[in-house]
Amino acid sequence: MDLSGRVVLVAGGAGGMGLAIARAFADEGGIAVITDLSEAGIQKAIAESKVQLPLHGRVCDVTDRNQVADLFAWLMQEFGTIDILVNSAGINVPQRMLADIDPADFDRVLQVNTTGTFNCMHYALPVMREKRSGLIVNICSIAGIRVMPMAGVPYCVSKFATGALGTFANLEEAANGIKVTNIYPGETNTPILDERPSPPPPEKRARMLQPEDIAACVIMVARLPARAVVPELVVTPPYMLPD
């Protein structure tokens, strides 16, 4: 499928996997729109992206449903539609075990990682239903398939829930021509690693997946014809393969 001219919204698009995905779509000729919390972060991402078509951006807190509604109203006014939604906004916290978690941190991780994904899907789906086509990609985590103590309790819970949200939407919306793909990356070298109690050293990060690897997966899924859907895609560095 030709991706040129496709309107793509990437939530959490000012850095990490989200920015790599937005750049990949722009290099395919897509109209890539990034949204994130920081105007400065968005402008920096746009200025530093050397891509075929320029990125567009707008500030939005995906946990705030009113802001998400305004984001989609702006998107419709500026670009007329949305063809692809990529949910990559995600956070973690340093204190992440049951023994030390702050309940407020637990709530915040779920609000961003899961409720934020729901909010964006909630406003994208009516547009996609009306035109009977669309693709939603949720960046989950391998910690949403098997519980990983290193990832922490709120992150694992949020990613399991986000995976269920995407799977449910796939089942419900397939008849409307809408496809949903949950991508489950293993360790990936993104800024979220800095939130670990002991951030990994550079040599460990070099062995991880890189954001561009996940972007390549998203582009592959987006290029598929309407008759093909990828419900789940797991991608991991070799050292994380299950025994």
C-alpha positions in Angstrom: 0.0 0.0 0.0 1.3 3.4 -1.0 1.7 5.5 2.2 2.2 8.9 0.4 -0.4 11.4 1.5 -1.6 9.3 4.4 -2.4 11.2 7.5 -0.6 9.7 10.5 -0.9 10.8 14.1 1.8 9.6 16.5 1.1 10.1 20.2 4.3 10.4 22.2 6.0 11.4 19.0 8.6 13.8 20.2 11.2 11.2 21.0 12.1 7.5 21.2 10.1 5.1 19.1 7.4 7.6 18.4 9.7 10.0 16.7 11.4 7.2 14.7 8.0 6.1 13.5 6.9 9.6 12.5 10.1 10.1 10.6 9.7 6.8 8.8 6.2 7.8 7.7 7.4 11.2 6.5 10.1 9.5 4.5 7.4 7.4 2.9 5.6 10.6 1.8 3.1 10.5 4.6 1.7 13.5 6.5 3.2 12.8 9.9 1.8 14.6 12.9 3.4 14.2 16.3 1.8 15.1 19.6 3.5 15.2 23.0 3.5 17.1 26.3 6.2 19.7 25.5 6.0 22.3 22.8 9.8 22.7 23.0 10.2 19.0 22.6 8.0 18.9 19.6 9.7 21.9 17.9 13.1 20.3 18.6 12.0 17.0 17.0 10.6 18.8 14.0 13.7 20.9 13.5 16.1 18.0 13.8 14.2 15.6 11.5 15.8 15.4 8.1 12.9 13.7 6.3 11.2 13.8 2.9 8.2 15.7 4.2 8.3 18.0 7.3 6.7 16.8 10.5 3.8 18.6 12.0 3.1 18.9 15.7 0.7 19.9 18.4 0.9 19.7 22.2 -1.5 17.4 23.9 -1.7 15.5 27.2 -3.2 12.2 26.2 -4.5 11.6 29.7 -6.7 14.7 29.4 -9.8 13.8 27.3 -10.7 17.4 26.6 -7.2 18.0 25.2 -7.5 14.9 23.0 -10.8 16.0 21.7 -9.3 19.4 20.8 -6.3 17.6 19.2 -8.6 15.6 16.9 -10.8 18.7 16.1 -7.6 20.5 15.0 -6.4 17.5 13.0 -9.7 17.3 11.1 -9.6 21.0 10.4 -6.0 21.0 9.2 -5.8 17.6 7.4 -9.4 16.5 6.9 -9.0 12.9 8.2 -6.8 10.4 10.0 -5.6 7.2 8.3 -3.2 5.8 10.8 -3.0 6.3 14.6 0.2 5.2 16.4 -0.1 5.1 20.2 3.5 5.3 21.6 3.0 7.6 24.5 4.4 5.8 27.5 6.1 6.3 30.9 7.6 4.3 33.8 8.8 5.3 37.2 11.9 4.4 39.2 10.1 3.0 42.3 8.1 0.3 40.6 7.9 -2.7 42.9 4.9 -3.5 45.1 7.1 -2.9 48.1 8.0 0.7 47.2 5.4 1.9 44.6 3.7 5.2 45.3 0.0 4.6 44.5 0.0 8.0 42.7 2.7 6.7 40.4 0.8 3.5 39.7 -2.2 5.6 38.7 -0.1 7.9 36.5 1.5 5.1 34.6 -1.9 3.5 33.8 -3.3 6.9 32.9 -0.6 7.6 30.3 0.1 4.1 29.0 -3.5 2.7 28.9 -6.1 5.5 29.3 -4.1 7.7 27.0 -4.2 5.0 24.3 -8.0 4.6 24.9 -8.5 8.4 24.6 -6.8 8.6 21.2 -8.6 5.5 19.9 -11.9 6.9 21.1 -11.6 9.9 18.9 -9.9 8.2 16.0 -12.4 5.4 15.6 -15.5 7.5 14.5 -13.5 9.0 11.6 -12.2 5.6 10.6 -15.6 4.0 10.8 -17.2 6.7 8.6 -14.7 6.0 5.8 -14.5 2.3 6.6 -10.8 2.1 6.7 -7.9 2.8 9.1 -5.0 1.4 11.0 -4.2 1.7 14.7 -0.8 0.6 16.0 -0.4 0.3 19.8 3.2 0.2 21.0 2.9 -2.2 23.9 5.9 -4.1 25.4 7.0 -7.7 25.9 6.2 -6.9 29.5 2.6 -7.0 28.3 2.9 -10.6 27.4 4.9 -12.0 30.3 5.4 -10.3 33.6 9.0 -8.9 34.0 10.0 -7.7 37.5 12.6 -5.4 35.9 9.7 -3.5 34.1 7.8 -3.1 37.4 4.2 -3.6 38.4 2.5 -0.5 37.0 4.2 -0.8 33.6 3.4 -4.5 33.3 -0.2 -4.0 34.3 -0.6 -1.1 31.8 0.9 -3.0 28.9 -1.2 -6.1 29.5 -4.3 -3.8 29.6 -3.2 -1.9 26.5 -2.8 -5.2 24.6 -6.3 -6.2 25.6 -7.7 -2.9 24.5 -6.1 -3.3 21.0 -7.3 -6.9 20.7 -10.8 -6.0 21.7 -10.9 -3.1 19.2 -9.6 -5.4 16.4 -12.4 -7.9 17.0 -15.1 -5.1 17.2 -13.9 -3.0 14.3 -12.7 -5.5 11.7 -16.1 -5.4 10.0 -15.7 -1.7 9.6 -12.4 -2.0 7.7 -10.3 -1.0 10.7 -7.2 -2.9 11.6 -5.4 -2.8 15.0 -1.8 -4.1 15.5 -0.3 -4.5 19.0 3.5 -4.4 18.8 5.4 -5.9 21.7 9.0 -4.8 21.6 11.7 -6.2 23.9 14.3 -3.9 25.4 14.7 -0.9 23.1 17.2 2.0 23.5 14.8 4.9 24.3 14.8 7.6 27.0 12.4 5.5 29.2 15.4 3.5 30.2 16.6 6.4 32.2 13.7 5.8 34.6 15.1 2.5 35.7 16.5 2.3 39.2 19.9 1.4 37.6 19.9 2.7 34.0 21.7 0.4 31.6 25.2 1.4 30.4 26.0 2.3 26.8 27.3 -1.2 25.9 24.1 -2.8 27.0 22.0 -0.2 25.1 24.0 -1.0 22.0 22.8 -4.6 22.1 19.1 -3.6 22.4 16.6 -2.9 19.7 16.8 0.7 18.4 13.8 2.9 17.7 14.3 2.6 14.0 13.8 -1.1 14.2 10.3 -0.6 15.6 9.6 2.1 13.0 10.5 -0.5 10.3 7.9 -2.9 11.8 5.2 -0.2 11.8 5.9 0.7 8.1 5.7 -3.0 7.2 2.3 -3.4 8.8 1.0 -0.1 7.3 2.0 -1.2 3.8 -0.1 -4.4 3.9 -3.3 -4.5 1.8 -6.7 -4.3 3.4 -7.1 -8.1 3.3 -4.1 -8.6 5.7 -4.1 -7.8 9.4 -1.4 -8.3 11.9 -3.0 -8.6 15.3 0.2 -9.0 17.3 3.9 -8.5 16.4 6.7 -9.4 18.9 10.2 -8.1 18.1 13.0 -8.6 20.5 16.8 -8.6 20.7 18.3 -12.2 20.6 19.2 -12.2 24.3 15.6 -11.8 25.3 14.3 -14.9 23.4 12.3 -17.2 25.7 14.0 -20.4 26.8 
